[in-house]
């Protein structure tokens, strides 16, 4: 129910986006619409929300949380990304197929209201989880770590 309502909002929002008259433009919009709404059909959808928090440094210095966030290059968002990646790795290890989805955030405010996510929390991403048709077991040739790294003396 939440998913269908969210998918409809996203599809409507994308449909409203201005397009040029080329076929490519239409194609890209259609592709984006699918890329951003297929979550409506997956067996499990996780909505990750997050909020910024006050660090020890913020309590000790006179810099606004927003400025500090900029200076430190958005550690809250970096942490969220790491948590999502860990979630994807764990689900993959269990044999599930996953998709990290920020496409639906075109209509973040509306989806937040459908999902009852209230400030200071913000929807960060959806993660779609499903049973893959096939599991890729292709193991790439092991590479030599020394060939991949640049060591700065
Ligand atoms: C931050 C982020 C957001 C993404 N959002 C979407 C999305 O909304 N819809 C989607 O289908 N895939 C989304 N993806 C998945 C990418 O499309 C996927 O990583 C890409 O297809 C990689 O394909 P590959 O493994 O074949 O290189 C997202 C990935 C990242 C890292």
Backbone and ligand atoms as CSV (ligand in chain L), in Angstrom:
chain,resi,resn,atom,element,x,y,z
A,1,UNK,N,N,0.833,-1.213,0.000
A,1,UNK,CA,C,0.000,0.000,0.000
A,1,UNK,C,C,0.872,1.270,0.000
A,2,UNK,N,N,1.788,1.351,0.990
A,2,UNK,CA,C,2.714,2.482,1.043
A,2,UNK,C,C,3.550,2.528,-0.228
A,3,UNK,N,N,3.907,1.311,-0.672
A,3,UNK,CA,C,4.787,1.237,-1.834
A,3,UNK,C,C,4.083,1.722,-3.091
A,4,UNK,N,N,2.849,1.292,-3.249
A,4,UNK,CA,C,2.120,1.689,-4.460
A,4,UNK,C,C,1.897,3.202,-4.456
A,5,UNK,N,N,1.486,3.715,-3.299
A,5,UNK,CA,C,1.262,5.170,-3.206
A,5,UNK,C,C,2.557,5.922,-3.503
A,6,UNK,N,N,3.688,5.418,-2.989
A,6,UNK,CA,C,4.968,6.089,-3.230
A,6,UNK,C,C,5.341,6.010,-4.701
A,7,UNK,N,N,5.167,4.835,-5.300
A,7,UNK,CA,C,5.547,4.649,-6.711
A,7,UNK,C,C,4.712,5.557,-7.613
A,8,UNK,N,N,3.440,5.720,-7.274
A,8,UNK,CA,C,2.580,6.595,-8.093
A,8,UNK,C,C,3.079,8.043,-8.011
A,9,UNK,N,N,3.441,8.460,-6.796
A,9,UNK,CA,C,3.967,9.836,-6.626
A,9,UNK,C,C,5.219,10.034,-7.475
A,10,UNK,N,N,6.122,9.056,-7.420
A,10,UNK,CA,C,7.388,9.195,-8.159
A,10,UNK,C,C,7.095,9.256,-9.662
A,11,UNK,N,N,6.243,8.349,-10.142
A,11,UNK,CA,C,5.934,8.308,-11.576
A,11,UNK,C,C,5.318,9.634,-12.025
A,12,UNK,N,N,4.419,10.183,-11.207
A,12,UNK,CA,C,3.781,11.462,-11.563
A,12,UNK,C,C,4.812,12.584,-11.633
A,13,UNK,N,N,5.721,12.586,-10.661
A,13,UNK,CA,C,6.737,13.646,-10.609
A,13,UNK,C,C,7.653,13.571,-11.830
A,14,UNK,N,N,8.061,12.370,-12.184
A,14,UNK,CA,C,8.956,12.215,-13.339
A,14,UNK,C,C,8.215,12.596,-14.620
A,15,UNK,N,N,6.942,12.228,-14.705
A,15,UNK,CA,C,6.155,12.565,-15.899
A,15,UNK,C,C,6.089,14.080,-16.102
A,16,UNK,N,N,6.124,14.824,-14.980
A,16,UNK,CA,C,6.007,16.294,-15.067
A,16,UNK,C,C,7.299,16.955,-15.534
A,17,UNK,N,N,8.418,16.208,-15.483
A,17,UNK,CA,C,9.701,16.834,-15.832
A,17,UNK,C,C,9.694,17.271,-17.295
A,18,UNK,N,N,10.188,18.482,-17.559
A,18,UNK,CA,C,10.184,18.946,-18.945
A,18,UNK,C,C,11.107,18.083,-19.803
A,19,UNK,N,N,10.685,17.845,-21.016
A,19,UNK,CA,C,11.532,17.036,-21.895
A,19,UNK,C,C,11.697,17.758,-23.226
A,20,UNK,N,N,12.793,17.423,-23.920
A,20,UNK,CA,C,12.942,18.000,-25.249
A,20,UNK,C,C,12.171,17.107,-26.225
A,21,UNK,N,N,12.146,17.497,-27.491
A,21,UNK,CA,C,11.277,16.763,-28.421
A,21,UNK,C,C,11.938,15.509,-28.986
A,22,UNK,N,N,13.160,15.231,-28.571
A,22,UNK,CA,C,13.855,14.080,-29.160
A,22,UNK,C,C,13.318,12.759,-28.608
A,23,UNK,N,N,13.534,11.696,-29.400
A,23,UNK,CA,C,13.120,10.374,-28.921
A,23,UNK,C,C,13.972,9.952,-27.731
A,24,UNK,N,N,15.235,10.407,-27.760
A,24,UNK,CA,C,16.144,10.044,-26.661
A,24,UNK,C,C,15.607,10.582,-25.336
A,25,UNK,N,N,15.111,11.799,-25.366
A,25,UNK,CA,C,14.597,12.420,-24.154
A,25,UNK,C,C,13.447,11.584,-23.576
A,26,UNK,N,N,12.545,11.174,-24.461
A,26,UNK,CA,C,11.409,10.341,-24.026
A,26,UNK,C,C,11.900,9.021,-23.446
A,27,UNK,N,N,12.872,8.445,-24.165
A,27,UNK,CA,C,13.421,7.160,-23.743
A,27,UNK,C,C,14.056,7.281,-22.351
A,28,UNK,N,N,14.839,8.354,-22.155
A,28,UNK,CA,C,15.522,8.520,-20.865
A,28,UNK,C,C,14.524,8.725,-19.732
A,29,UNK,N,N,13.464,9.455,-20.048
A,29,UNK,CA,C,12.443,9.660,-19.006
A,29,UNK,C,C,11.746,8.348,-18.657
A,30,UNK,N,N,11.442,7.569,-19.685
A,30,UNK,CA,C,10.806,6.264,-19.424
A,30,UNK,C,C,11.720,5.364,-18.604
A,31,UNK,N,N,13.002,5.406,-18.990
A,31,UNK,CA,C,13.977,4.560,-18.277
A,31,UNK,C,C,14.090,5.002,-16.810
A,32,UNK,N,N,14.140,6.325,-16.627
A,32,UNK,CA,C,14.256,6.858,-15.265
A,32,UNK,C,C,13.017,6.499,-14.451
A,33,UNK,N,N,11.864,6.553,-15.106
A,33,UNK,CA,C,10.620,6.233,-14.395
A,33,UNK,C,C,10.671,4.777,-13.920
A,34,UNK,N,N,11.133,3.895,-14.775
A,34,UNK,CA,C,11.190,2.481,-14.361
A,34,UNK,C,C,12.222,2.286,-13.261
A,35,UNK,N,N,13.419,2.856,-13.462
A,35,UNK,CA,C,14.547,2.784,-12.531
A,35,UNK,C,C,14.129,3.265,-11.126
A,36,UNK,N,N,13.171,4.197,-11.107
A,36,UNK,CA,C,12.794,4.829,-9.844
A,36,UNK,C,C,11.518,4.283,-9.235
A,37,UNK,N,N,10.827,3.394,-9.942
A,37,UNK,CA,C,9.529,2.930,-9.417
A,37,UNK,C,C,9.396,1.404,-9.312
A,38,UNK,N,N,10.389,0.660,-9.805
A,38,UNK,CA,C,10.183,-0.792,-9.800
A,38,UNK,C,C,10.128,-1.372,-8.380
A,39,UNK,N,N,10.452,-0.547,-7.396
A,39,UNK,CA,C,10.386,-1.019,-6.004
A,39,UNK,C,C,8.975,-1.462,-5.616
A,40,UNK,N,N,7.964,-0.986,-6.393
A,40,UNK,CA,C,6.588,-1.345,-6.021
A,40,UNK,C,C,6.338,-2.848,-6.133
A,41,UNK,N,N,7.184,-3.547,-6.925
A,41,UNK,CA,C,6.935,-4.970,-7.145
A,41,UNK,C,C,7.873,-5.899,-6.383
A,42,UNK,N,N,8.770,-5.362,-5.571
A,42,UNK,CA,C,9.721,-6.266,-4.905
A,42,UNK,C,C,9.115,-6.829,-3.624
A,43,UNK,N,N,9.564,-8.039,-3.216
A,43,UNK,CA,C,8.968,-8.619,-1.997
A,43,UNK,C,C,9.329,-7.861,-0.723
A,44,UNK,N,N,10.503,-7.221,-0.720
A,44,UNK,CA,C,10.854,-6.466,0.492
A,44,UNK,C,C,11.506,-5.139,0.135
A,45,UNK,N,N,11.022,-4.102,0.782
A,45,UNK,CA,C,11.602,-2.776,0.543
A,45,UNK,C,C,11.963,-2.167,1.889
A,46,UNK,N,N,13.213,-1.772,2.018
A,46,UNK,CA,C,13.639,-1.123,3.262
A,46,UNK,C,C,13.781,0.377,2.984
A,47,UNK,N,N,13.178,1.173,3.834
A,47,UNK,CA,C,13.337,2.632,3.715
A,47,UNK,C,C,14.296,3.067,4.816
A,48,UNK,N,N,15.444,3.579,4.420
A,48,UNK,CA,C,16.420,4.001,5.423
A,48,UNK,C,C,16.272,5.484,5.683
A,49,UNK,N,N,16.110,5.821,6.948
A,49,UNK,CA,C,16.044,7.240,7.266
A,49,UNK,C,C,17.174,7.565,8.234
A,50,UNK,N,N,17.534,8.803,8.268
A,50,UNK,CA,C,18.627,9.209,9.157
A,50,UNK,C,C,18.455,10.656,9.557
A,51,UNK,N,N,19.234,11.040,10.541
A,51,UNK,CA,C,19.230,12.451,10.949
A,51,UNK,C,C,20.626,12.800,11.438
A,52,UNK,N,N,20.947,14.060,11.396
A,52,UNK,CA,C,22.277,14.429,11.868
A,52,UNK,C,C,22.270,14.418,13.387
A,53,UNK,N,N,23.414,14.277,13.957
A,53,UNK,CA,C,23.502,14.229,15.417
A,53,UNK,C,C,24.650,15.126,15.863
A,54,UNK,N,N,24.567,15.527,17.118
A,54,UNK,CA,C,25.577,16.434,17.642
A,54,UNK,C,C,26.804,15.644,18.075
A,55,UNK,N,N,27.936,16.027,17.520
A,55,UNK,CA,C,29.161,15.318,17.909
A,55,UNK,C,C,29.818,16.035,19.089
A,56,UNK,N,N,30.820,15.394,19.680
A,56,UNK,CA,C,31.536,16.016,20.807
A,56,UNK,C,C,32.114,17.369,20.396
A,57,UNK,N,N,32.668,17.415,19.177
A,57,UNK,CA,C,33.291,18.654,18.715
A,57,UNK,C,C,32.272,19.790,18.669
A,58,UNK,N,N,31.067,19.497,18.195
A,58,UNK,CA,C,30.035,20.541,18.108
A,58,UNK,C,C,29.709,21.129,19.466
A,59,UNK,N,N,29.777,20.279,20.484
A,59,UNK,CA,C,29.468,20.787,21.825
A,59,UNK,C,C,30.579,21.698,22.339
A,60,UNK,N,N,31.786,21.542,21.749
A,60,UNK,CA,C,32.943,22.261,22.298
A,60,UNK,C,C,33.363,23.481,21.504
A,61,UNK,N,N,32.830,23.663,20.294
A,61,UNK,CA,C,33.282,24.816,19.495
A,61,UNK,C,C,32.082,25.632,19.021
A,62,UNK,N,N,32.380,26.894,18.667
A,62,UNK,CA,C,31.282,27.756,18.213
A,62,UNK,C,C,31.208,27.728,16.684
A,63,UNK,N,N,30.909,26.599,16.147
A,63,UNK,CA,C,30.693,26.478,14.696
A,63,UNK,C,C,29.326,25.829,14.554
A,64,UNK,N,N,28.534,26.327,13.635
A,64,UNK,CA,C,27.183,25.779,13.511
A,64,UNK,C,C,27.257,24.340,13.002
A,65,UNK,N,N,26.289,23.506,13.407
A,65,UNK,CA,C,26.296,22.117,12.943
A,65,UNK,C,C,26.345,22.028,11.415
A,66,UNK,N,N,25.649,22.966,10.721
A,66,UNK,CA,C,25.649,22.945,9.247
A,66,UNK,C,C,27.038,23.223,8.692
A,67,UNK,N,N,27.711,24.231,9.280
A,67,UNK,CA,C,29.062,24.568,8.797
A,67,UNK,C,C,30.028,23.412,9.060
A,68,UNK,N,N,29.873,22.831,10.256
A,68,UNK,CA,C,30.768,21.729,10.614
A,68,UNK,C,C,30.548,20.533,9.677
A,69,UNK,N,N,29.299,20.345,9.349
A,69,UNK,CA,C,28.944,19.263,8.434
A,69,UNK,C,C,29.642,19.467,7.081
A,70,UNK,N,N,29.602,20.724,6.609
A,70,UNK,CA,C,30.247,21.057,5.324
A,70,UNK,C,C,31.749,20.845,5.427
A,71,UNK,N,N,32.336,21.370,6.515
A,71,UNK,CA,C,33.793,21.271,6.692
A,71,UNK,C,C,34.216,19.801,6.672
A,72,UNK,N,N,33.426,18.981,7.362
A,72,UNK,CA,C,33.808,17.560,7.475
A,72,UNK,C,C,33.282,16.713,6.313
A,73,UNK,N,N,32.676,17.406,5.355
A,73,UNK,CA,C,32.155,16.740,4.151
A,73,UNK,C,C,31.065,15.700,4.463
A,74,UNK,N,N,30.090,16.124,5.210
A,74,UNK,CA,C,28.854,15.375,5.454
A,74,UNK,C,C,29.061,13.960,6.004
A,75,UNK,N,N,29.670,13.867,7.188
A,75,UNK,CA,C,29.914,12.540,7.758
A,75,UNK,C,C,28.633,11.722,7.975
A,76,UNK,N,N,27.502,12.398,8.249
A,76,UNK,CA,C,26.255,11.641,8.451
A,76,UNK,C,C,25.876,10.899,7.177
A,77,UNK,N,N,26.017,11.604,6.042
A,77,UNK,CA,C,25.674,10.944,4.780
A,77,UNK,C,C,26.669,9.843,4.454
A,78,UNK,N,N,27.944,10.105,4.787
A,78,UNK,CA,C,28.950,9.064,4.535
A,78,UNK,C,C,28.641,7.819,5.372
A,79,UNK,N,N,28.229,8.039,6.627
A,79,UNK,CA,C,27.905,6.897,7.494
A,79,UNK,C,C,26.704,6.136,6.941
A,80,UNK,N,N,25.726,6.884,6.445
A,80,UNK,CA,C,24.540,6.222,5.887
A,80,UNK,C,C,24.922,5.363,4.690
A,81,UNK,N,N,25.780,5.913,3.839
A,81,UNK,CA,C,26.231,5.147,2.671
A,81,UNK,C,C,26.921,3.862,3.091
A,82,UNK,N,N,27.761,3.971,4.133
A,82,UNK,CA,C,28.475,2.775,4.604
A,82,UNK,C,C,27.485,1.748,5.151
A,83,UNK,N,N,26.456,2.238,5.869
A,83,UNK,CA,C,25.501,1.282,6.446
A,83,UNK,C,C,24.711,0.592,5.344
A,84,UNK,N,N,24.387,1.344,4.284
A,84,UNK,CA,C,23.643,0.729,3.177
A,84,UNK,C,C,24.518,-0.313,2.485
A,85,UNK,N,N,25.772,0.054,2.259
A,85,UNK,CA,C,26.669,-0.901,1.593
A,85,UNK,C,C,26.793,-2.186,2.421
A,86,UNK,N,N,26.897,-2.033,3.745
A,86,UNK,CA,C,26.980,-3.229,4.603
A,86,UNK,C,C,25.715,-4.069,4.508
A,87,UNK,N,N,24.586,-3.381,4.444
A,87,UNK,CA,C,23.303,-4.084,4.306
A,87,UNK,C,C,23.276,-4.871,2.988
A,88,UNK,N,N,23.741,-4.233,1.913
A,88,UNK,CA,C,23.744,-4.915,0.610
A,88,UNK,C,C,24.661,-6.132,0.640
A,89,UNK,N,N,25.826,-5.961,1.265
A,89,UNK,CA,C,26.777,-7.079,1.319
A,89,UNK,C,C,26.200,-8.245,2.117
A,90,UNK,N,N,25.572,-7.921,3.261
A,90,UNK,CA,C,25.013,-8.976,4.116
A,90,UNK,C,C,23.879,-9.703,3.398
A,91,UNK,N,N,23.011,-8.945,2.712
A,91,UNK,CA,C,21.879,-9.569,2.005
A,91,UNK,C,C,22.398,-10.430,0.852
A,92,UNK,N,N,23.412,-9.937,0.157
A,92,UNK,CA,C,23.989,-10.695,-0.960
A,92,UNK,C,C,24.581,-12.003,-0.454
A,93,UNK,N,N,25.264,-11.916,0.667
A,93,UNK,CA,C,25.872,-13.104,1.284
A,93,UNK,C,C,24.794,-14.150,1.606
A,94,UNK,N,N,23.603,-13.670,1.948
A,94,UNK,CA,C,22.487,-14.578,2.267
A,94,UNK,C,C,21.783,-15.073,0.999
A,95,UNK,N,N,22.249,-14.622,-0.161
A,95,UNK,CA,C,21.683,-15.109,-1.417
A,95,UNK,C,C,20.588,-14.232,-2.006
A,96,UNK,N,N,20.366,-13.057,-1.431
A,96,UNK,CA,C,19.336,-12.163,-1.973
A,96,UNK,C,C,19.923,-11.228,-3.026
A,97,UNK,N,N,19.044,-10.702,-3.856
A,97,UNK,CA,C,19.436,-9.660,-4.792
A,97,UNK,C,C,18.989,-8.326,-4.217
A,98,UNK,N,N,19.801,-7.298,-4.409
A,98,UNK,CA,C,19.469,-6.009,-3.800
A,98,UNK,C,C,19.613,-4.877,-4.811
A,99,UNK,N,N,18.963,-3.789,-4.529
A,99,UNK,CA,C,19.201,-2.579,-5.322
A,99,UNK,C,C,19.086,-1.341,-4.433
A,100,UNK,N,N,20.147,-0.611,-4.423
A,100,UNK,CA,C,20.203,0.669,-3.700
A,100,UNK,C,C,19.412,1.657,-4.548
A,101,UNK,N,N,18.421,2.322,-3.996
A,101,UNK,CA,C,17.549,3.163,-4.833
A,101,UNK,C,C,17.349,4.565,-4.274
A,102,UNK,N,N,17.996,5.518,-4.913
A,102,UNK,CA,C,17.707,6.911,-4.541
A,102,UNK,C,C,16.835,7.593,-5.599
A,103,UNK,N,N,16.620,6.900,-6.715
A,103,UNK,CA,C,15.747,7.468,-7.765
A,103,UNK,C,C,14.404,7.930,-7.203
A,104,UNK,N,N,13.772,7.127,-6.340
A,104,UNK,CA,C,12.455,7.531,-5.821
A,104,UNK,C,C,12.492,8.832,-5.016
A,105,UNK,N,N,13.689,9.280,-4.637
A,105,UNK,CA,C,13.748,10.490,-3.819
A,105,UNK,C,C,13.453,11.777,-4.603
A,106,UNK,N,N,13.123,11.630,-5.876
A,106,UNK,CA,C,12.623,12.782,-6.627
A,106,UNK,C,C,11.458,13.416,-5.883
A,107,UNK,N,N,10.715,12.578,-5.169
A,107,UNK,CA,C,9.553,13.090,-4.439
A,107,UNK,C,C,9.717,12.787,-2.945
A,108,UNK,N,N,10.921,13.096,-2.462
A,108,UNK,CA,C,11.239,12.710,-1.087
A,108,UNK,C,C,10.204,13.204,-0.075
A,109,UNK,N,N,9.846,14.484,-0.194
A,109,UNK,CA,C,8.914,15.043,0.803
A,109,UNK,C,C,7.601,14.253,0.836
A,110,UNK,N,N,7.092,13.945,-0.363
A,110,UNK,CA,C,5.811,13.236,-0.421
A,110,UNK,C,C,5.943,11.830,0.129
A,111,UNK,N,N,7.043,11.173,-0.225
A,111,UNK,CA,C,7.221,9.800,0.270
A,111,UNK,C,C,7.400,9.815,1.791
A,112,UNK,N,N,8.134,10.813,2.287
A,112,UNK,CA,C,8.298,10.913,3.744
A,112,UNK,C,C,6.947,11.033,4.421
A,113,UNK,N,N,6.056,11.785,3.798
A,113,UNK,CA,C,4.750,11.934,4.437
A,113,UNK,C,C,3.951,10.630,4.331
A,114,UNK,N,N,4.054,9.922,3.210
A,114,UNK,CA,C,3.367,8.622,3.090
A,114,UNK,C,C,3.909,7.643,4.139
A,115,UNK,N,N,5.230,7.676,4.331
A,115,UNK,CA,C,5.854,6.724,5.269
A,115,UNK,C,C,5.885,7.243,6.714
A,116,UNK,N,N,5.328,8.413,6.908
A,116,UNK,CA,C,5.273,9.037,8.239
A,116,UNK,C,C,6.672,9.254,8.835
A,117,UNK,N,N,7.599,9.649,7.980
A,117,UNK,CA,C,8.946,9.994,8.458
A,117,UNK,C,C,8.924,11.492,8.749
A,118,UNK,N,N,9.145,11.829,10.017
A,118,UNK,CA,C,9.012,13.245,10.410
A,118,UNK,C,C,10.377,13.820,10.786
A,119,UNK,N,N,10.582,15.134,10.525
A,119,UNK,CA,C,11.830,15.804,10.864
A,119,UNK,C,C,12.154,15.645,12.339
A,120,UNK,N,N,13.407,15.565,12.729
A,120,UNK,CA,C,14.592,15.814,11.908
A,120,UNK,C,C,15.014,14.613,11.042
A,121,UNK,N,N,14.203,13.565,11.054
A,121,UNK,CA,C,14.563,12.408,10.234
A,121,UNK,C,C,14.299,12.708,8.771
A,122,UNK,N,N,15.143,12.132,7.916
A,122,UNK,CA,C,14.963,12.298,6.472
A,122,UNK,C,C,15.114,10.939,5.821
A,123,UNK,N,N,14.335,10.732,4.775
A,123,UNK,CA,C,14.510,9.494,4.007
A,123,UNK,C,C,15.837,9.591,3.254
A,124,UNK,N,N,16.670,8.585,3.422
A,124,UNK,CA,C,17.985,8.617,2.769
A,124,UNK,C,C,17.985,7.778,1.503
A,125,UNK,N,N,17.375,6.625,1.581
A,125,UNK,CA,C,17.369,5.753,0.404
A,125,UNK,C,C,16.399,4.606,0.626
A,126,UNK,N,N,15.966,4.023,-0.458
A,126,UNK,CA,C,15.281,2.740,-0.401
A,126,UNK,C,C,16.304,1.662,-0.708
A,127,UNK,N,N,16.113,0.505,-0.124
A,127,UNK,CA,C,16.880,-0.671,-0.559
A,127,UNK,C,C,15.866,-1.757,-0.897
A,128,UNK,N,N,15.860,-2.152,-2.165
A,128,UNK,CA,C,14.950,-3.210,-2.611
A,128,UNK,C,C,15.656,-4.547,-2.452
A,129,UNK,N,N,14.931,-5.514,-1.899
A,129,UNK,CA,C,15.516,-6.842,-1.681
A,129,UNK,C,C,14.605,-7.884,-2.313
A,130,UNK,N,N,15.223,-8.781,-3.044
A,130,UNK,CA,C,14.418,-9.775,-3.744
A,130,UNK,C,C,15.192,-11.083,-3.891
A,131,UNK,N,N,14.534,-12.057,-4.515
A,131,UNK,CA,C,15.217,-13.313,-4.800
A,131,UNK,C,C,15.702,-13.243,-6.244
A,132,UNK,N,N,16.993,-13.232,-6.452
A,132,UNK,CA,C,17.481,-13.082,-7.827
A,132,UNK,C,C,17.162,-14.320,-8.653
A,133,UNK,N,N,16.964,-14.113,-9.987
A,133,UNK,CA,C,16.698,-15.254,-10.859
A,133,UNK,C,C,17.912,-16.169,-10.897
A,134,UNK,N,N,19.072,-15.557,-10.908
A,134,UNK,CA,C,20.291,-16.360,-10.869
A,134,UNK,C,C,21.338,-15.600,-10.062
A,135,UNK,N,N,22.227,-16.361,-9.471
A,135,UNK,CA,C,23.258,-15.707,-8.670
A,135,UNK,C,C,24.577,-15.801,-9.427
A,136,UNK,N,N,25.161,-14.647,-9.637
A,136,UNK,CA,C,26.428,-14.654,-10.351
A,136,UNK,C,C,27.519,-15.173,-9.430
A,137,UNK,N,N,28.115,-16.232,-9.836
A,137,UNK,CA,C,29.182,-16.798,-9.008
A,137,UNK,C,C,30.544,-16.620,-9.676
A,138,UNK,N,N,30.543,-15.705,-10.667
A,138,UNK,CA,C,31.808,-15.498,-11.394
A,138,UNK,C,C,32.853,-14.930,-10.444
A,139,UNK,N,N,33.891,-15.674,-10.238
A,139,UNK,CA,C,34.951,-15.163,-9.371
A,139,UNK,C,C,36.027,-14.593,-10.275
A,140,UNK,N,N,36.267,-13.323,-10.074
A,140,UNK,CA,C,37.273,-12.697,-10.939
A,140,UNK,C,C,38.659,-13.215,-10.570
A,141,UNK,N,N,39.515,-13.184,-11.535
A,141,UNK,CA,C,40.896,-13.619,-11.305
A,141,UNK,C,C,41.488,-12.800,-10.165
A,142,UNK,N,N,42.145,-13.470,-9.246
A,142,UNK,CA,C,42.705,-12.757,-8.099
A,142,UNK,C,C,43.798,-11.789,-8.563
A,143,UNK,N,N,43.672,-10.561,-8.128
A,143,UNK,CA,C,44.682,-9.602,-8.569
A,143,UNK,C,C,45.708,-9.379,-7.467
A,144,UNK,N,N,46.864,-8.966,-7.892
A,144,UNK,CA,C,47.934,-8.723,-6.945
A,144,UNK,C,C,47.746,-7.335,-6.329
A,145,UNK,N,N,47.647,-7.304,-5.007
A,145,UNK,CA,C,47.335,-6.026,-4.352
A,145,UNK,C,C,48.396,-4.959,-4.646
A,146,UNK,N,N,49.642,-5.387,-4.791
A,146,UNK,CA,C,50.721,-4.421,-5.047
A,146,UNK,C,C,50.537,-3.744,-6.411
A,147,UNK,N,N,49.867,-4.438,-7.345
A,147,UNK,CA,C,49.640,-3.832,-8.665
A,147,UNK,C,C,48.491,-2.831,-8.629
A,148,UNK,N,N,47.662,-2.906,-7.605
A,148,UNK,CA,C,46.466,-2.063,-7.547
A,148,UNK,C,C,46.680,-0.794,-6.713
A,149,UNK,N,N,47.723,-0.817,-5.878
A,149,UNK,CA,C,47.882,0.299,-4.936
A,149,UNK,C,C,48.998,1.240,-5.355
A,150,UNK,N,N,48.843,2.482,-4.982
A,150,UNK,CA,C,49.934,3.437,-5.185
A,150,UNK,C,C,50.446,3.772,-3.778
A,151,UNK,N,N,51.709,3.514,-3.557
A,151,UNK,CA,C,52.245,3.787,-2.226
A,151,UNK,C,C,53.018,5.100,-2.253
A,152,UNK,N,N,52.609,6.026,-1.391
A,152,UNK,CA,C,53.296,7.329,-1.323
A,152,UNK,C,C,54.294,7.270,-0.186
A,153,UNK,N,N,55.559,7.412,-0.510
A,153,UNK,CA,C,56.593,7.359,0.556
A,153,UNK,C,C,56.660,8.697,1.282
L,1,LIG,C1,C,23.545,6.007,-4.382
L,1,LIG,C2,C,22.955,5.035,-5.372
L,1,LIG,C3,C,21.647,5.183,-5.787
L,1,LIG,C4,C,21.066,4.297,-6.692
L,1,LIG,N1,N,19.761,4.446,-7.072
L,1,LIG,C5,C,19.206,3.570,-7.931
L,1,LIG,C6,C,17.846,3.660,-8.311
L,1,LIG,O1,O,17.123,4.548,-7.885
L,1,LIG,N2,N,17.345,2.733,-9.151
L,1,LIG,C7,C,18.102,1.710,-9.652
L,1,LIG,O2,O,17.587,0.899,-10.430
L,1,LIG,N3,N,19.387,1.587,-9.297
L,1,LIG,C8,C,19.954,2.482,-8.460
L,1,LIG,N4,N,21.237,2.337,-8.063
L,1,LIG,C9,C,21.930,1.145,-8.487
L,1,LIG,C10,C,22.825,1.430,-9.624
L,1,LIG,O3,O,22.072,1.635,-10.771
L,1,LIG,C11,C,23.670,0.215,-9.741
L,1,LIG,O4,O,24.654,0.331,-8.793
L,1,LIG,C12,C,24.224,0.135,-11.087
L,1,LIG,O5,O,23.214,-0.358,-11.880
L,1,LIG,C13,C,25.467,-0.704,-11.045
L,1,LIG,O6,O,25.364,-1.626,-12.010
L,1,LIG,P1,P,26.561,-2.597,-12.255
L,1,LIG,O7,O,26.718,-3.388,-10.996
L,1,LIG,O8,O,26.080,-3.397,-13.414
L,1,LIG,O9,O,27.720,-1.730,-12.561
L,1,LIG,C14,C,21.822,3.215,-7.187
L,1,LIG,C15,C,23.148,3.070,-6.757
L,1,LIG,C16,C,23.709,3.956,-5.869
L,1,LIG,C17,C,25.129,3.757,-5.420
